Amino acid sequence: MAPVDVTTGTVIGRPRQEVAAFASDPENATRWYKNIERVEWETEPPLRVGSRLSFVARFLRRRIAYTYEVREHIPGERFVMSTAQGPFPMETTYAWEDAPDGRTRMTLRNRGEPAGFSTLAAPFMAAAVRRANRKDMARLKALLESRPLNGEVGSRVRAILSPWSCT
């Protein structure tokens, strides 16, 4: 089967360290990845090179279970994990860089050989991964941008509190 190599990027209106810390934290994966149902530590936290994490997800109407191993972890810059077993042996890479106005450019790259899927599905795999990645990155962006910045009261909180404000 042909390899899949999909890179998706977005700019998130939050500082790089905040975006990177949230996105690389396995405890947050189910909050921004729509298809990930569960993540469990196979090694003891904290996250470091060699950490192993088991995932259960749904992709193309199939339930898939796989274990990622962290290959590279440079906090705030790059995070790489890969798996060799399962129906879709894959490497996932997150990268973060500063963007103008205190924002962050994040890229998500998935590449691998989807061996557990029918050869008839091969032409659709990259498109399906691209679609899922775009939705997940949009979800991450919306989630992080809806949170107040450190030390700032968010607009929703201000709106709720404004009737009780004393001026």
MDAnalysis code that builds the backbone (N, CA, C; Angstrom):
import MDAnalysis as mda
import numpy as np

u = mda.Universe.empty(501, n_residues=167, atom_resindex=np.repeat(np.arange(167), 3), trajectory=True)
u.add_TopologyAttr("name", ["N", "CA", "C"] * 167)
u.add_TopologyAttr("resid", np.arange(1, 168))
u.add_TopologyAttr("resname", ["MET", "ALA", "PRO", "VAL", "ASP", "VAL", "THR", "THR", "GLY", "THR", "VAL", "ILE", "GLY", "ARG", "PRO", "ARG", "GLN", "GLU", "VAL", "ALA", "ALA", "PHE", "ALA", "SER", "ASP", "PRO", "GLU", "ASN", "ALA", "THR", "ARG", "TRP", "TYR", "LYS", "ASN", "ILE", "GLU", "ARG", "VAL", "GLU", "TRP", "GLU", "THR", "GLU", "PRO", "PRO", "LEU", "ARG", "VAL", "GLY", "SER", "ARG", "LEU", "SER", "PHE", "VAL", "ALA", "ARG", "PHE", "LEU", "ARG", "ARG", "ARG", "ILE", "ALA", "TYR", "THR", "TYR", "GLU", "VAL", "ARG", "GLU", "HIS", "ILE", "PRO", "GLY", "GLU", "ARG", "PHE", "VAL", "MET", "SER", "THR", "ALA", "GLN", "GLY", "PRO", "PHE", "PRO", "MET", "GLU", "THR", "THR", "TYR", "ALA", "TRP", "GLU", "ASP", "ALA", "PRO", "ASP", "GLY", "ARG", "THR", "ARG", "MET", "THR", "LEU", "ARG", "ASN", "ARG", "GLY", "GLU", "PRO", "ALA", "GLY", "PHE", "SER", "THR", "LEU", "ALA", "ALA", "PRO", "PHE", "MET", "ALA", "ALA", "ALA", "VAL", "ARG", "ARG", "ALA", "ASN", "ARG", "LYS", "ASP", "MET", "ALA", "ARG", "LEU", "LYS", "ALA", "LEU", "LEU", "GLU", "SER", "ARG", "PRO", "LEU", "ASN", "GLY", "GLU", "VAL", "GLY", "SER", "ARG", "VAL", "ARG", "ALA", "ILE", "LEU", "SER", "PRO", "TRP", "SER", "CYS", "THR"])
u.atoms.positions = np.array([
    [0.851, -1.180, 0.000],
    [0.000, 0.000, 0.000],
    [0.892, 1.237, 0.000],
    [0.442, 2.263, -0.655],
    [1.191, 3.518, -0.725],
    [1.276, 4.167, 0.646],
    [2.401, 4.806, 0.944],
    [2.513, 5.476, 2.245],
    [1.619, 6.716, 2.307],
    [1.258, 7.058, 3.534],
    [0.494, 8.274, 3.808],
    [1.462, 9.256, 4.449],
    [1.451, 10.499, 3.989],
    [2.292, 11.544, 4.571],
    [1.511, 12.852, 4.479],
    [0.905, 13.236, 5.589],
    [0.008, 14.390, 5.620],
    [0.498, 15.381, 6.669],
    [0.648, 16.646, 6.261],
    [1.017, 17.719, 7.180],
    [-0.089, 18.755, 7.182],
    [-0.516, 19.131, 8.367],
    [-1.574, 20.118, 8.545],
    [-1.055, 21.184, 9.493],
    [-1.366, 22.438, 9.207],
    [-0.903, 23.511, 10.072],
    [-1.996, 24.509, 10.381],
    [-1.803, 25.225, 11.468],
    [-2.712, 26.303, 11.843],
    [-1.967, 27.297, 12.706],
    [-2.531, 28.476, 12.842],
    [-1.988, 29.480, 13.756],
    [-2.991, 29.644, 14.885],
    [-2.497, 29.507, 16.102],
    [-3.337, 29.554, 17.298],
    [-2.992, 30.803, 18.094],
    [-4.003, 31.526, 18.501],
    [-3.824, 32.783, 19.218],
    [-3.453, 32.602, 20.675],
    [-2.394, 31.855, 20.921],
    [-1.866, 31.633, 22.257],
    [-0.347, 31.508, 22.158],
    [0.367, 31.783, 23.257],
    [1.831, 31.645, 23.252],
    [2.268, 30.201, 22.976],
    [3.417, 30.064, 22.342],
    [3.935, 28.752, 21.935],
    [4.027, 27.761, 23.092],
    [4.563, 28.181, 24.231],
    [4.724, 27.254, 25.353],
    [3.372, 26.706, 25.828],
    [2.346, 27.555, 25.816],
    [1.012, 27.126, 26.246],
    [0.415, 26.117, 25.270],
    [0.529, 26.410, 23.975],
    [-0.010, 25.504, 22.954],
    [0.718, 24.165, 22.994],
    [2.033, 24.215, 23.058],
    [2.831, 22.992, 23.064],
    [2.557, 22.144, 24.300],
    [2.483, 22.773, 25.454],
    [2.221, 22.024, 26.688],
    [0.864, 21.332, 26.628],
    [-0.148, 22.045, 26.141],
    [-1.493, 21.464, 26.070],
    [-1.552, 20.340, 25.030],
    [-1.051, 20.602, 23.823],
    [-1.173, 19.631, 22.736],
    [-0.366, 18.363, 22.983],
    [0.778, 18.476, 23.619],
    [1.617, 17.291, 23.841],
    [1.262, 16.521, 25.108],
    [0.341, 17.020, 25.898],
    [-0.071, 16.338, 27.124],
    [-1.071, 15.238, 26.773],
    [-0.719, 13.963, 26.978],
    [-1.627, 12.866, 26.638],
    [-2.994, 12.970, 27.325],
    [-3.034, 13.605, 28.484],
    [-4.299, 13.753, 29.207],
    [-5.289, 14.632, 28.437],
    [-4.807, 15.437, 27.500],
    [-5.675, 16.331, 26.725],
    [-6.086, 15.765, 25.369],
    [-5.524, 14.642, 24.964],
    [-5.757, 14.119, 23.607],
    [-7.245, 13.936, 23.292],
    [-8.008, 13.412, 24.216],
    [-9.435, 13.185, 23.936],
    [-10.226, 14.490, 23.869],
    [-9.650, 15.581, 24.349],
    [-10.332, 16.879, 24.299],
    [-10.259, 17.513, 22.924],
    [-9.209, 17.221, 22.176],
    [-9.080, 17.884, 20.879],
    [-9.011, 16.938, 19.689],
    [-8.773, 15.671, 19.914],
    [-8.848, 14.680, 18.840],
    [-10.228, 14.027, 18.893],
    [-11.038, 14.285, 17.909],
    [-12.403, 13.770, 17.910],
    [-12.451, 12.241, 17.940],
    [-11.566, 11.592, 17.207],
    [-11.637, 10.141, 17.064],
    [-10.926, 9.354, 18.161],
    [-10.202, 10.018, 19.043],
    [-9.524, 9.300, 20.118],
    [-10.488, 9.134, 21.287],
    [-10.721, 7.895, 21.639],
    [-11.656, 7.582, 22.712],
    [-10.970, 7.451, 24.072],
    [-9.721, 6.979, 24.061],
    [-9.054, 6.715, 25.342],
    [-7.542, 6.720, 25.158],
    [-6.852, 7.223, 26.180],
    [-5.386, 7.198, 26.233],
    [-5.002, 6.711, 27.625],
    [-4.085, 5.758, 27.674],
    [-3.607, 5.253, 28.967],
    [-2.088, 5.171, 28.952],
    [-1.497, 5.544, 30.069],
    [-0.048, 5.451, 30.222],
    [0.350, 3.984, 30.377],
    [1.347, 3.540, 29.624],
    [1.930, 2.216, 29.830],
    [3.210, 2.321, 30.642],
    [3.790, 3.507, 30.655],
    [4.954, 3.797, 31.484],
    [4.537, 4.896, 32.453],
    [5.324, 5.107, 33.458],
    [5.010, 6.143, 34.443],
    [5.235, 7.531, 33.861],
    [4.316, 8.476, 34.155],
    [4.584, 9.872, 33.787],
    [5.818, 10.340, 34.559],
    [6.452, 11.406, 34.164],
    [6.066, 12.384, 33.157],
    [6.451, 11.928, 31.756],
    [5.998, 12.688, 30.781],
    [6.271, 12.433, 29.378],
    [7.756, 12.658, 29.097],
    [8.382, 11.684, 28.438],
    [9.802, 11.778, 28.098],
    [10.079, 10.801, 26.963],
    [11.241, 10.898, 26.353],
    [11.625, 9.942, 25.321],
    [11.558, 8.547, 25.929],
    [10.892, 7.629, 25.237],
    [10.709, 6.264, 25.722],
    [9.363, 6.024, 26.378],
    [8.636, 7.082, 26.733],
    [7.290, 6.902, 27.308],
    [6.427, 6.149, 26.312],
    [5.560, 5.272, 26.850],
    [4.642, 4.497, 26.004],
    [3.212, 4.805, 26.431],
    [2.367, 5.042, 25.406],
    [0.974, 5.409, 25.639],
    [0.078, 4.565, 24.747],
    [-0.936, 3.936, 25.334],
    [-1.866, 3.165, 24.506],
    [-3.077, 4.030, 24.179],
    [-3.497, 3.960, 22.926],
    [-4.613, 4.742, 22.408],
    [-5.688, 3.798, 21.882],
    [-6.939, 4.205, 22.052],
    [-8.060, 3.552, 21.385],
    [-8.760, 4.655, 20.608],
    [-8.966, 4.412, 19.318],
    [-9.556, 5.428, 18.451],
    [-10.515, 4.787, 17.462],
    [-11.250, 5.637, 16.779],
    [-12.104, 5.216, 15.661],
    [-11.615, 5.959, 14.431],
    [-11.430, 5.195, 13.348],
    [-10.989, 5.796, 12.095],
    [-11.597, 4.994, 10.956],
    [-12.243, 5.687, 10.038],
    [-12.931, 5.054, 8.916],
    [-13.848, 3.928, 9.390],
    [-14.616, 4.238, 10.417],
    [-15.619, 3.325, 10.992],
    [-15.025, 2.081, 11.645],
    [-13.726, 2.104, 11.906],
    [-13.081, 0.971, 12.567],
    [-12.538, 1.412, 13.904],
    [-12.625, 0.530, 14.878],
    [-12.004, 0.760, 16.179],
    [-10.581, 0.250, 16.068],
    [-9.618, 1.104, 16.403],
    [-8.226, 0.684, 16.348],
    [-7.553, 0.966, 17.687],
    [-6.713, 0.050, 18.079],
    [-5.943, 0.193, 19.318],
    [-4.467, 0.109, 18.932],
    [-3.675, 0.987, 19.513],
    [-2.265, 1.031, 19.178],
    [-1.501, 1.656, 20.329],
    [-0.195, 1.430, 20.345],
    [0.668, 1.991, 21.372],
    [1.718, 2.862, 20.709],
    [1.767, 4.106, 21.157],
    [2.789, 5.039, 20.691],
    [3.956, 5.015, 21.669],
    [5.156, 5.198, 21.131],
    [6.337, 5.427, 21.956],
    [6.899, 6.793, 21.593],
    [7.214, 7.581, 22.610],
    [7.768, 8.913, 22.380],
    [9.199, 8.755, 21.886],
    [9.488, 9.342, 20.725],
    [10.809, 9.258, 20.091],
    [11.632, 10.520, 20.307],
    [10.933, 11.658, 20.390],
    [11.615, 12.933, 20.578],
    [10.674, 13.854, 21.338],
    [11.218, 14.582, 22.305],
    [10.398, 15.531, 23.065],
    [11.262, 16.718, 23.440],
    [11.085, 17.790, 22.687],
    [11.750, 19.056, 22.982],
    [10.627, 20.012, 23.357],
    [10.360, 20.171, 24.669],
    [9.210, 20.976, 25.088],
    [9.173, 22.341, 24.404],
    [7.990, 22.659, 23.880],
    [7.789, 23.938, 23.237],
    [8.258, 24.011, 21.793],
    [8.903, 22.941, 21.287],
    [9.424, 22.961, 19.921],
    [8.956, 21.791, 19.064],
    [9.140, 20.581, 19.581],
    [8.891, 19.397, 18.748],
    [8.558, 18.199, 19.627],
    [7.616, 17.397, 19.121],
    [7.186, 16.190, 19.830],
    [6.924, 15.116, 18.781],
    [7.606, 13.972, 18.900],
    [7.469, 12.900, 17.916],
    [7.177, 11.603, 18.653],
    [6.147, 10.894, 18.167],
    [5.847, 9.571, 18.707],
    [5.511, 8.652, 17.540],
    [5.787, 7.358, 17.726],
    [5.525, 6.428, 16.635],
    [5.091, 5.082, 17.182],
    [4.497, 4.323, 16.285],
    [4.057, 2.978, 16.605],
    [4.435, 2.069, 15.447],
    [4.780, 0.847, 15.748],
    [5.151, -0.098, 14.697],
    [4.083, -1.162, 14.506],
    [3.185, -1.289, 15.465],
    [2.174, -2.336, 15.383],
    [0.803, -1.738, 15.137],
    [-0.171, -2.575, 14.929],
    [-1.529, -2.102, 14.699],
    [-1.833, -1.978, 13.222],
    [-3.059, -1.628, 12.891],
    [-3.474, -1.577, 11.497],
    [-2.903, -0.384, 10.721],
    [-2.315, 0.573, 11.440],
    [-1.816, 1.770, 10.762],
    [-0.521, 2.204, 11.434],
    [0.594, 1.449, 11.235],
    [1.867, 1.872, 11.817],
    [2.182, 3.293, 11.357],
    [2.449, 4.175, 12.301],
    [2.511, 5.585, 11.974],
    [3.478, 6.330, 12.878],
    [3.964, 7.462, 12.357],
    [4.730, 8.417, 13.139],
    [3.937, 9.721, 13.140],
    [3.781, 10.299, 14.321],
    [3.077, 11.577, 14.466],
    [4.060, 12.591, 15.018],
    [4.118, 13.746, 14.355],
    [5.033, 14.810, 14.756],
    [4.250, 16.094, 14.967],
    [4.471, 16.733, 16.118],
    [3.953, 18.072, 16.381],
    [5.160, 19.008, 16.372],
    [4.992, 20.175, 15.757],
    [6.048, 21.196, 15.807],
    [5.386, 22.536, 16.072],
    [6.073, 23.360, 16.859],
    [5.542, 24.683, 17.210],
    [6.605, 25.729, 16.955],
    [6.162, 26.878, 16.444],
    [7.065, 28.018, 16.296],
    [6.276, 29.289, 16.567],
    [7.004, 30.314, 16.964],
    [6.365, 31.598, 17.235],
    [5.796, 32.188, 15.951],
    [4.626, 32.781, 16.067],
    [3.993, 33.525, 14.982],
    [3.820, 34.958, 15.482],
    [3.539, 35.907, 14.581],
    [3.383, 37.300, 15.011],
    [2.308, 37.488, 16.093],
    [2.464, 38.539, 16.852],
    [1.490, 38.947, 17.870],
    [1.293, 37.910, 18.971],
    [2.338, 37.187, 19.335],
    [2.261, 36.238, 20.441],
    [1.498, 34.968, 20.120],
    [1.252, 34.722, 18.851],
    [0.534, 33.520, 18.450],
    [1.525, 32.395, 18.159],
    [0.993, 31.217, 17.858],
    [1.815, 30.039, 17.615],
    [1.416, 29.371, 16.311],
    [2.404, 29.039, 15.501],
    [2.153, 28.218, 14.323],
    [2.431, 26.770, 14.733],
    [1.405, 25.921, 14.618],
    [1.561, 24.509, 14.944],
    [1.359, 23.680, 13.694],
    [2.239, 22.686, 13.510],
    [2.046, 21.724, 12.438],
    [1.916, 20.329, 13.031],
    [1.071, 19.553, 12.401],
    [0.809, 18.169, 12.780],
    [1.097, 17.328, 11.545],
    [2.001, 16.389, 11.662],
    [2.340, 15.514, 10.532],
    [2.096, 14.070, 10.922],
    [1.383, 13.357, 10.071],
    [1.170, 11.920, 10.231],
    [1.716, 11.231, 8.991],
    [2.575, 10.253, 9.222],
    [3.058, 9.480, 8.089],
    [3.199, 8.027, 8.491],
    [2.891, 7.154, 7.542],
    [2.983, 5.734, 7.823],
    [2.443, 4.901, 6.688],
    [2.402, 3.607, 6.948],
    [1.915, 2.622, 5.982],
    [0.657, 1.984, 6.547],
    [-0.507, 2.321, 6.012],
    [-1.768, 1.780, 6.540],
    [-1.984, 0.332, 6.127],
    [-1.203, -0.581, 6.680],
    [-1.197, -1.978, 6.272],
    [-2.478, -2.720, 6.617],
    [-3.178, -2.342, 7.641],
    [-4.348, -3.086, 8.079],
    [-5.621, -2.751, 7.332],
    [-5.535, -1.910, 6.327],
    [-6.714, -1.526, 5.568],
    [-6.634, -2.156, 4.176],
    [-7.760, -2.381, 3.566],
    [-7.847, -2.955, 2.239],
    [-7.082, -2.104, 1.229],
    [-6.511, -2.747, 0.225],
    [-5.813, -2.010, -0.819],
    [-6.774, -1.107, -1.583],
    [-8.064, -1.433, -1.579],
    [-9.053, -0.572, -2.220],
    [-9.176, 0.758, -1.488],
    [-8.844, 0.780, -0.211],
    [-8.958, 2.006, 0.588],
    [-7.741, 2.912, 0.434],
    [-6.669, 2.398, -0.171],
    [-5.409, 3.154, -0.253],
    [-5.571, 4.568, -0.793],
    [-6.280, 4.779, -1.890],
    [-6.385, 6.143, -2.414],
    [-7.108, 7.110, -1.481],
    [-7.897, 6.589, -0.558],
    [-8.694, 7.439, 0.317],
    [-8.039, 7.712, 1.667],
    [-6.990, 6.974, 1.986],
    [-6.374, 7.101, 3.304],
    [-5.805, 8.495, 3.569],
    [-5.009, 9.021, 2.661],
    [-4.403, 10.337, 2.878],
    [-5.481, 11.406, 2.998],
    [-6.510, 11.319, 2.165],
    [-7.603, 12.301, 2.230],
    [-8.337, 12.202, 3.564],
    [-8.553, 10.994, 4.048],
    [-9.244, 10.817, 5.333],
    [-8.394, 11.347, 6.486],
    [-7.100, 11.087, 6.446],
    [-6.199, 11.591, 7.491],
    [-6.168, 13.115, 7.434],
    [-6.068, 13.681, 6.238],
    [-6.042, 15.139, 6.079],
    [-7.317, 15.770, 6.640],
    [-8.470, 15.201, 6.313],
    [-9.756, 15.714, 6.808],
    [-9.814, 15.659, 8.332],
    [-9.434, 14.520, 8.895],
    [-9.446, 14.364, 10.359],
    [-8.484, 15.350, 11.009],
    [-7.279, 15.506, 10.453],
    [-6.294, 16.431, 11.018],
    [-6.795, 17.866, 11.000],
    [-7.401, 18.271, 9.886],
    [-7.922, 19.645, 9.801],
    [-8.975, 19.887, 10.874],
    [-9.871, 18.935, 11.048],
    [-10.921, 19.081, 12.061],
    [-10.320, 19.110, 13.460],
    [-9.351, 18.245, 13.712],
    [-8.731, 18.200, 15.038],
    [-7.951, 19.474, 15.342],
    [-7.232, 19.982, 14.353],
    [-6.484, 21.226, 14.562],
    [-7.450, 22.397, 14.782],
    [-8.554, 22.425, 14.066],
    [-9.558, 23.481, 14.271],
    [-10.152, 23.368, 15.671],
    [-10.358, 22.148, 16.120],
    [-10.896, 21.918, 17.470],
    [-9.900, 22.384, 18.533],
    [-8.620, 22.069, 18.336],
    [-7.575, 22.505, 19.262],
    [-7.508, 24.027, 19.308],
    [-7.515, 24.654, 18.146],
    [-7.469, 26.117, 18.053],
    [-8.649, 26.741, 18.797],
    [-9.856, 26.248, 18.537],
    [-11.051, 26.791, 19.193],
    [-10.991, 26.591, 20.707],
    [-10.542, 25.428, 21.123],
    [-10.455, 25.125, 22.554],
    [-9.468, 26.058, 23.248],
    [-8.286, 26.201, 22.687],
    [-7.268, 27.037, 23.328],
    [-7.612, 28.516, 23.252],
    [-8.168, 28.964, 22.139],
    [-8.486, 30.380, 22.005],
    [-9.711, 30.787, 22.821],
    [-10.501, 29.835, 23.278],
    [-11.656, 30.158, 24.119],
    [-11.251, 30.302, 25.586],
    [-10.020, 29.878, 25.903],
    [-9.517, 29.989, 27.269],
    [-8.916, 31.365, 27.477],
    [-9.083, 31.944, 28.673],
    [-8.439, 33.234, 28.923],
    [-6.923, 33.070, 28.973],
    [-6.221, 34.104, 28.543],
    [-4.772, 34.115, 28.689],
    [-4.436, 34.172, 30.165],
    [-3.249, 33.741, 30.541],
    [-2.826, 33.797, 31.937],
    [-3.004, 35.208, 32.477],
    [-3.716, 35.332, 33.572],
    [-3.915, 36.618, 34.211],
    [-5.004, 37.464, 33.576],
    [-5.695, 36.931, 32.589],
    [-6.745, 37.691, 31.901],
    [-8.095, 37.036, 32.171],
    [-9.084, 37.860, 32.401],
    [-10.439, 37.331, 32.537],
    [-11.018, 37.245, 31.141],
    [-11.463, 36.044, 30.740],
    [-12.005, 35.840, 29.402],
    [-13.284, 36.626, 29.165],
    [-13.590, 36.859, 27.885],
    [-14.763, 37.658, 27.532],
    [-16.050, 37.008, 28.027],
    [-16.124, 35.674, 28.024],
    [-17.335, 35.016, 28.532],
    [-17.505, 35.256, 30.028],
    [-16.386, 35.194, 30.753],
    [-16.447, 35.433, 32.199],
    [-16.832, 36.885, 32.454],
    [-16.235, 37.828, 31.688],
    [-16.597, 39.240, 31.831],
    [-18.084, 39.451, 31.582],
    [-18.617, 38.792, 30.560],
    [-20.031, 38.954, 30.221],
    [-20.921, 38.437, 31.348],
    [-20.508, 37.362, 31.970],
    [-21.290, 36.795, 33.071],
    [-21.215, 37.699, 34.293],
    [-20.022, 38.237, 34.566],
    [-19.828, 39.046, 35.760],
    [-20.316, 40.483, 35.607],
    [-20.429, 40.984, 34.392],
    [-20.725, 42.415, 34.194],
    [-21.985, 42.912, 34.897],
    [-23.080, 42.147, 34.963],
    [-24.257, 42.684, 35.676],
    [-23.983, 42.963, 37.148],
    [-22.995, 42.276, 37.728],
    [-22.700, 42.444, 39.156],
    [-21.520, 43.359, 39.391],
    [-20.972, 43.903, 38.327],
    [-19.807, 44.787, 38.483],
    [-20.192, 46.070, 39.212],
    [-19.303, 46.496, 40.020],
    [-19.491, 47.776, 40.721],
    [-18.632, 48.817, 40.011],
    [-19.217, 49.890, 39.587],
    [-18.440, 50.933, 38.916],
    [-18.540, 52.239, 39.677],
])
